[in-house]
Each structure stands twice: as C-alpha cells, then as structure tokens.
Amino acid sequence: MYKSLRSTLSVGMLCWGLATSVSLHAAELGAILSRSFLEQPLNISMQLKLAAGERVNEMHCKVGEPDDFSSLGMSKASFVDDIQCQLQSNKKSSKTAQLKLSSRNPISESVFHLVLVLSSPVDEHQVRDLLLVLDAQPGNDLPVSANTESIPETANETPQAGKPYIVGADETLMNVARQLGVSELEFNQFMLAVLQRNPNAFIHKNIHMLKQGSVLELPTQEEWQSVNRQQAAEEVQQQGTMWREYRQQNSDAVQSANQEVPPNATLPADENAYAAPQARDIVRLTNPAVANSKVQGLTVQEEINALRDEIAAHEASIKEANQKTAALEKQIQEMQNLILMKDKSLQQQELLRPWWSKLSKWLASHPWVFILVLLFTMLSFLLAIHQLSKRRAEQALQVMLADIRQTQPDSGAESSVNPQSTADAANVMEKTAQLLQDIDLTLTDSKSASASRLSLVTKTPQGSSVDTQFDLVASYLDMGDQIGASKLLQDIIQNGNDLQQARARKMLSDLK
C-alpha cells in the first residue's frame, strides 16, 4: 500500500516558471531531446539557439548561485548543487547547440526550479529560469527501499492527535482536521502547527499544497492551541494569497508549454525545425499523451482541494469574526441604552431648568417669603410643643382622678364625704380639662408649673379626701381658676373637721 501511495505522489505537478529579462541577442532554449523520470538521476537534453556572434566554444553554462535564485524570488534547494550543466556543439549547424543537464544522484522532487547562468562574448551573464516537472516512470513502481524509509510502520489510517498519519489520495489538510475533530475556530492554528512539524510534506511549504502519500506527524491539541490565533489567521490568509498567485501562474505555464517531441528525436539540421516558447522556459519530462492528462487532472483536483481548504479557513475566520461582531454589537447596544437614559435625564433637567430659574429670580426679588417660611416653621414647632404639653397635662389629671376614686369609701359604708362633693369634684375635673384646652401659648410657664404641682399631687401619700381637695384648690389657684377653687373650699367647709374648715374659710376670704 505504501508503494502505491508513494507512486501517486511521484507523478509530477506542473508549476510556474519565472520569465527572466534577456537581451534581444541572448541564446534561446529550444525543443526537448530527452527526458528523465522521478527517482532517477537527471538526464535532460534540449536545443539551444545561439545568438548572432555566439560560438559554443566561447560559451559557458553553470547552475546559478544562491544569489541568482534569490534575485528571482526563490531559494536554492540543496539537491540542485548535484546538477551539472554542459554545452555541446551541433555538427550540422553552427547556429544551434545542445544543452545537457545531468546529476549523479536520483531526483526525488517532482517539481523544482533550476536557474542557469550562460555567459558569452555577446552577453556575459544570461540568467534563465527553468521549471522542471518530473513524472514517475510509466509501468514501473518505485523501489520499496526508496519508498518506505520515511514511512513508519505505526502510521495510522485514521488521524489521531500526536501520532503519524498517511495522507490519502485527494485528501486535504482541512479534511484531516475535520476527521480529527478540530474545532472550526482552531482550523488555522491546526494547519499552521502541522506545517511547522511537517514542512517537507507541503509543496513550497504551502498548507494548500499537501503532498499525497506523505506521512504527517500530527500535533497534539495542546500544541495547536498554543499557536497564536491571530498570527495563524494572518499566515493562512497570506498563504492563500500566494497559492492563488501560484495557481494563476501555473495556468499560464500550462497554456504556454505545448512544445513536445518524442524521446528518440534527433537534432534537426534546419534551425527553423524547432520552436521554443518565448515567454517562459518550462521543461516537462513526460510522455505528452499521458503527462498532459495526469498533470492537468492533478492540477484541477488539487485546485479543488486547495479551494476547499481555503473556503473552510475563511468560514472559520468569518465565524470567529461574527462572534466578535455580536459581542461588539451587544456592547454598543448597552452603551446606546446608557446614552439614551442620560439624554432623557438631561432633557428633564432642561425642562425643569426654566422653572427653577424663574423661581430663583422670584425668591431673590421677594425676600419676605423666606421670613414667612421661617415664621411658619417656628409656629409649627411651638404648636407641636403645646400639643405635647397639653397631652401630658391631661394624662396627669386622669391619674389624679383615678387616685381620688381609690381613696373614696365603698358605697355601703358610712362616709364623711358627701356624694355631692364627689360629683362636684368630677365637675371640677371636667372644667379643668376644658380650661386646659383653652390655654394660650403665653401660659407655657404657668402650665409647666401647674404640671409640676400635679405631679406632686400624684406623689402625695394617700390621706383623707379633704387633703386631696386642698391640693386641687392649690392647683386651681395656680391655673387662675378661682371659681373652681371657691367651690372646693366651700365643700371642705361643709364636710371637713374644725381645723380643715378653719383653713378653708381663711383661703376663701383671701380669694375675696
């Protein structure tokens, strides 16, 4: 199975060749006279049309230095150093020569760039970029020893994190991610982590050009999650742009590379017998009938696979962007609500501001209003104090009445107290309550004095009812009620003993 996978991979994939600027008198490449296959030493012969004044024995050919590759935007592969370049003269025509490319070791890369530097008296430094596309030799499988060295026996047929996996036919890196169960938001991180661990499994180290049949060392979940998500998205986007440019140039190369000759072709004597493409130097070393179908088929399929990867990566980026957009929209909505509430508050303040302004001006022009408000406040305070004092006086009188009732004898026993006097005392209490209601604020001091007297009365030890009546007389006198005091004194004269009667007469005479 490994042999078949590697054979599938070995079919060459057509890439682009960079057209270099050459002088009008520079040598031009012609038809291909021999071709090589993948995993074999390179052996290529092609025609070289000489410019006017050029001679083969005065020309030199060599593989370009790293600076020559970098000047064309490419890097020089290590195996290119093994390739040799030679020029041979054409005995039948002095205007053509034969360019031979050979190597001692087999070539394992199906597609690679080769920069040649030609020097002659006409042009001392001609740089030509060749794109070589190698196919597997038809009808022969590759040697097992060359195929299985890099394929571990423990490779899995289904992807598992942290373990090797063999890439199947028409399989893309995005398909591997889906089989592995990678979240769509982590697709970019996963692909970049795979590229970092397996750079040789990708053509030109581009995630959209995965080599079929290669063995991937899949990263663990911790490894791909450790990749910066923003950097991964930028890298995937950049590689997608490079891949699209690559595909466009590849399409141009396929259209221009239509010059093919059989393997047994001989060098023609007539210089017009061959036609070399003028725009690009692309060397396709395959059977025209078979290679065209294979190269074009693989190109279309890989374009489809790469497009799928790119679409999935874009969908993941769009999904992440939508989540961020939703969060921002929610935050903006909350801010708008806060701004709306603040605007309403400001509008209310603006509506009230004219009224406050008018009121302030009116109060400033009418200062007597403050005096009225102050007087009203003071009056309310004094009225509250008066009501409290009145309530306390009523409570004291009620206590006195309760004490009088307790000191009176039972109704069935003989008593020295006349029932009429008790009734008079009750009447006196009612009148006292009425008088308390008519007390003016100016009597606050006298009322407090009477209240103190009443409190003394309530604290007097229990004695005869006559002594209690004397206390009531004193209270009435303190309150200015001489009539009530006179009635009580007359009652004492009628019901008291001699000493009490004498005291009552004296007090009554003082009142008159």
DASULKA-V847050 format. One record per backbone hydrogen bond with DSSP energy under -1.0 kcal/mol. CO is the residue of the C=O (numbers start at 1). NH is the residue of the N-H. If there is no record, write none. Layout:
co-><CO,CO>
nh-><NH,NH>
This chain:
co-><1,2,3,4,5,6,23,28,31,40,42,44,45,45,46,47,48,49,51,55,56,60,62,65,66,67,69,69,70,78,79,80,84,86,88,95,97,98,99,100,101,102,107,110,112,114,115,116,117,118,119,123,126,128,130,131,132,133,135,137,144,152,156,160,163,164,165,167,168,172,173,174,175,176,177,183,184,186,187,188,189,190,191,192,193,194,198,199,201,202,203,206,209,211,214,216,216,220,221,222,228,229,230,231,232,233,234,235,236,237,238,239,240,241,242,243,244,245,246,247,248,249,250,251,252,253,256,262,270,281,283,287,288,290,291,292,293,294,295,296,297,298,299,300,301,302,303,304,305,306,307,308,309,310,311,312,313,314,315,316,317,318,319,320,321,322,323,324,325,326,327,328,329,330,331,332,333,334,335,336,337,338,339,340,341,342,343,344,345,346,347,348,349,352,353,354,355,356,357,358,359,360,361,366,367,368,369,370,371,372,373,374,375,376,377,378,379,380,381,382,383,384,385,386,387,388,389,390,391,392,393,394,395,396,397,398,399,400,401,402,403,404,418,419,420,421,422,423,424,425,426,427,428,429,430,431,432,433,436,440,441,443,444,445,446,447,448,449,450,451,452,453,454,455,457,464,465,466,467,468,469,470,471,472,473,474,475,476,480,481,482,483,484,485,486,487,488,489,490,491,492,497,498,499,500,501,502,503,504,505,506,507,508>
nh-><5,6,7,8,9,10,26,49,47,107,103,101,33,34,99,30,97,28,54,58,59,119,117,69,70,71,72,74,73,81,82,83,102,100,98,50,48,88,46,86,44,84,39,134,132,130,64,128,62,126,60,120,118,116,114,283,112,285,38,140,148,155,166,163,218,156,216,213,171,176,177,178,179,180,182,186,187,190,191,192,193,194,195,196,197,198,201,202,211,205,206,209,203,214,167,165,218,224,225,226,232,233,234,235,236,237,238,239,240,241,242,243,244,245,246,247,248,249,250,251,252,253,254,255,256,257,258,265,273,131,133,291,292,294,295,296,297,298,299,300,301,302,303,304,305,306,307,308,309,310,311,312,313,314,315,316,317,318,319,320,321,322,323,324,325,326,327,328,329,330,331,332,333,334,335,336,337,338,339,340,341,342,343,344,345,346,347,348,349,350,351,352,353,356,357,358,359,360,361,362,363,364,365,369,370,372,373,374,375,376,377,378,379,380,381,382,383,384,385,386,387,388,389,390,391,392,393,394,395,396,397,398,399,400,401,402,403,404,405,406,407,408,422,423,424,425,426,427,428,429,430,431,432,433,434,435,436,437,439,443,444,447,448,449,450,451,452,453,454,455,456,457,458,459,460,468,469,470,471,472,473,474,475,476,477,478,479,481,482,485,486,487,488,489,490,491,492,493,494,495,496,501,502,503,504,505,506,507,508,509,510,511,512>
